Amino acid sequence: MTELVLTPNIGTADDFYADLLEAHEGLSKAESDALNARLILVLANQLGDPQMLRAAIAAAKLPRG
């Protein structure tokens, strides 16, 4: 297993964020939540490694800020 990358790793992070916001435009809260859930599952499938997925869940649960 490789280590989970927790430092900025998207070369065009602002573009990605804009694309993500655009995908949510006009959606209700329920539709937006469903889109996020589907996106998480698509990205998890792309990653594929159960240990990495568990590490990502643990990292996401850590308090930020």
Number of C-alpha atoms within 10 A of each C-alpha: 7 7 8 12 9 9 6 7 8 9 8 8 11 10 11 12 11 10 11 14 10 10 13 15 9 9 12 10 10 9 12 15 13 13 16 15 11 12 13 12 12 12 11 15 12 9 11 11 13 12 13 17 16 11 14 15 11 10 13 11 9 8 6 6 3
